[in-house]
């Protein structure tokens, strides 16, 4: 006789339902954030003090009835303040840094484009789950590229030159003197250009297999007047010129590759004597149980639909995922011929690892 089904605990059921409803509300809220960003509503509220819906609608060039309902959604989420006495709404300085200031290191509004692309690519992900096939980076919706680029641009701006590069042994001196640097998987080139601006005597080369991203990077270089110092090319991680680089960088991309071991071996051969590889990876502990938190939830979800999916679209298809952990990377770089790999720095979102042959 079959055992009877375990009866749910009413208190635990309610607790989980509350969490699920909260997550559902947050997913709806992501749409509201995207609308607020794209319509300029947050920018119109920044440093403006309390505003009525009519004032905000006029300042942003939008219809008042929609703006009023949007404001209420933002107030319910805690993304703006509501003042009942005056029936007005206010964006605090702290909220503005996250939602309105496009140069702030805390600016997050474009990140919801990544979530939008995950929904828009759902049919491709369903097919990948059923077949075990991959979804290449270039096969995703365009909102993925602009979302990733805009989000990481400011985050790197806050940390790369001021903290991460100084944490690498002897690299700042070489960069100031004039070094050759390769940025593998450079995307739209923001990391490459930030380094080039800080170290004008050095030469920088950005390589990416996605032609659309390289075109965007070239436009950024031209607008910033860096086209002579910085060169962008379409190239895979095992096909760029081995010209003897003093520094080779992988920014949040090596785990996405089908053959990260092969890419690391290739980098070892492309380094100049005494050169360094800087590996920037999503922050992760080595055990799954130590990654079961908000940041881990974010990275595991993106890894499911983007990181593992791209890796499985390429040869080897190791699919390390975005939570590989430092110990796994140490093993890969050791096998690739590197003599050392150490944690040079860290943030709540990234591990910065230094590898030397």
HURA-V710084 format. One record per helix or strand. SS is the DSSP state (H for helix, E for strand). FROM is the first residue (numbers start at 1). LEN is the number of residues. Records with the same first field share a line. If there is no record, write none. Layout:
SS->FROM-LEN ; FROM-LEN
This chain:
H->10-29 ; 41-5 ; 53-8 ; 64-14 ; 93-7 ; 109-12 ; 122-10 ; 137-3 ; 142-26 ; 171-7 ; 190-9 ; 211-13 ; 254-3 ; 260-11 ; 288-4 ; 294-18 ; 326-10
E->51-1 ; 81-3 ; 88-3 ; 180-5 ; 203-6 ; 230-5 ; 245-7 ; 271-12 ; 340-7 ; 350-7
